[in-house]
Amino acid sequence: QVMQNEDYLAAILDRTPIGRIAEPDEVSGMVAFLCMEGPAGYITGQVISTDGGMTAYGFAYNP
């Protein structure tokens, strides 16, 4: 739905330092890491943003 609303997409991209929407493999890499027993076995209750830096500006959207 984000991709279909040009104004919303422009606002998202404007607030994202990387300047683009993530590719699926960029997000799935974090998911795969979190599923690993060894390296991520002690990680609990965390919010790990894979958002290209967008949350650095907060969450407000004013159309």
Secondary structure, 3 states (H helix, E strand, C coil): CCCCCHHHHHHHHHCCCCCCCCCHHHHHHHHHHHCCHHHHCCCCCCCCCCCCCHHHHCCCCCC
